[in-house]
Amino acid sequence: MKSSEIRRKFLKFFEERGHVIVPSSSLVPDDPSVLLTTAGMQQFKRYYTGEADAMKDFGSKSTVSIQKSFRTSDIDEVGDERHLTFFEMMGNFSFGGYFKEEAITYAFDFITKEMGLLISYVTVFQGSPSTPKNPSTGSGNTEQASSGNNIPKDTESKGIWESLGVKDVREEGMDDVFWGPTGSSGPCGPTTEIYCKNGAGQDIEVWNIVFNEFFCTGSREELLAGRAELKPLPTKGIDTGMGLERLAMCAQKTKTIFETDLFGGFLKKEPISGVTERVRRIVLDHARAIAFLISDGVEPSNKGAGYILRRLVRRAMVYEYLVNQIEFKLPIVFTAVHETYARWYPELSKEEILNIFEGEKERFLISLEQGLKELKKFEKVDVKSAFFLFQSFGIPYEVIKELGGERTIHLKREDFEKEFEEHQEISRAGLEKKFGGHGLILDTGELKAGDVEELRNATRLHTTTHLLQQALRDVLGDSVHQMGSDVTSERTRFDFSFARKLTSDEIGRVEKIVNKKIEENLPVGCVEMSKEEAERSGALHFFKEKYPDKVKVYYVGETLLDAYSKEFCGGPHVGRTEEIGRVKISKEEAVASGVRRMRVVLTKDAEFRS
Ligand code: SER
């Protein structure tokens, strides 16, 4: 059975049973408590909480959808036979309409009669704590059990399954058969899951049927730790989710989801070879996810959904790079993704996907090679060295883990993420420590100050000088080079190579760029590396200066790779550009033939946190 047939059958089956077909919502949800849409129920959250009325909005208490979904939580599993980051979730929903009896019967009929599949077994909730204080009355009404979060065993669902002839009903706990909430709070409840066999004879979970009975006041983690409360929901309901790819794997009797027709098109077009089977699957998964994220307006960045996209792009690209861009080419895979899915999702734009991908690729290639070389140098890649590789060269965690092989055996994702968060704190506190209480007069060759306030202004103007050099290159071209610089607490004076007087328009543009970078509040970071590597990173340096073998590179941006400006430098600098305030170019003049001089002053007070 083709996947297009599965789509059609699913929607029709539920439409015939009073469900209104609702189109997929965007992968970027309205709900600020989650980054991306992880389930079909997300767009319907307000109908369970009573904030919205389904009868009014849909003319029915039941809906059905095929929802674009994305789960970062499964990223480490991608590469096996059944996990994906992006997937399509088929689901039927009821808001205060039908409950357990109908939901289970619909699912049973759809799987066995419409799809012609055998159910291997199902699971039901065993109660929590696992020896329930309030054994179920069999009515499915668990409201009285919500205090202290005691939830009774779901004997009602067990009974329904048995009456339908399903004999293998397994009882499981909170980890597996209690769903939600999504984000920081929301509807949740016990579930029952359906398992069917794939082409390799493995039992695969295909359908999760949630009995939304509670509103959880905290996140899932808080709930499991006993720190969130369950309250009865105003509108009890049904929320089901069935992965289209998994169902297709069972229906088409394939061993993995990657052999179903949902991926088949890409493989026929452009076989991805020269890599392991696992890597091939990762690339297929990521290519599809990248295409859908971009088409829902996500752009690569170092925050939120943009950061997820960036990681996927970089990971996919690293593999492409490692096989020398000969064996497979991602743009061809993107074109095939587009051809396969545009029929269902007209928002997919081939041009946009390719443009964003190519832009990101260009930026990343510059430092990838160097990062991979650095990675090889570590005998053991611990969390600090992994973070160094990420911060300096933009190598994502997943790639470090994978390419580091044995050397990354002790590296754990949660430690890496903790390091990431801690780092944000440290860079804020960084300069404070550096100058705390002593030696206010600095003479780094570039910067002089007499007291704390002067030091702060000189530091602001020092970072301004870096921004200025890059802005001059942006406006006048890369032939601009530093010929000299002098920073005091009053002004920065920067000499650079350029043949003629600047027009007032050029001066205005340079000033505007510098102030824009200040407003963007970019972090300023520093890495130490060999002179040769620093040169290759593209960091600017002053030709008159003699540098030691090991140099520091200061960069303005989230990572060395993304940096707007990078220069060989001894510091000090502000922690974030907003601390500069605002600047003005006060003078532009000639100092020698082919050398111009610019002075820049501070024009607005800003809080100095560094
Ligand atoms: N919300 C549940 C899930 O995502 C069922 O749709 O599995």
Boltz pocket constraint, residues with backbone or C-beta under 6 A from the ligand:
constraints:
  - pocket:
      binder: B
      contacts: [[A, 38], [A, 39], [A, 40], [A, 41], [A, 91], [A, 179], [A, 208], [A, 209], [A, 210], [A, 239], [A, 240], [A, 241], [A, 242]]
      max_distance: 6.0
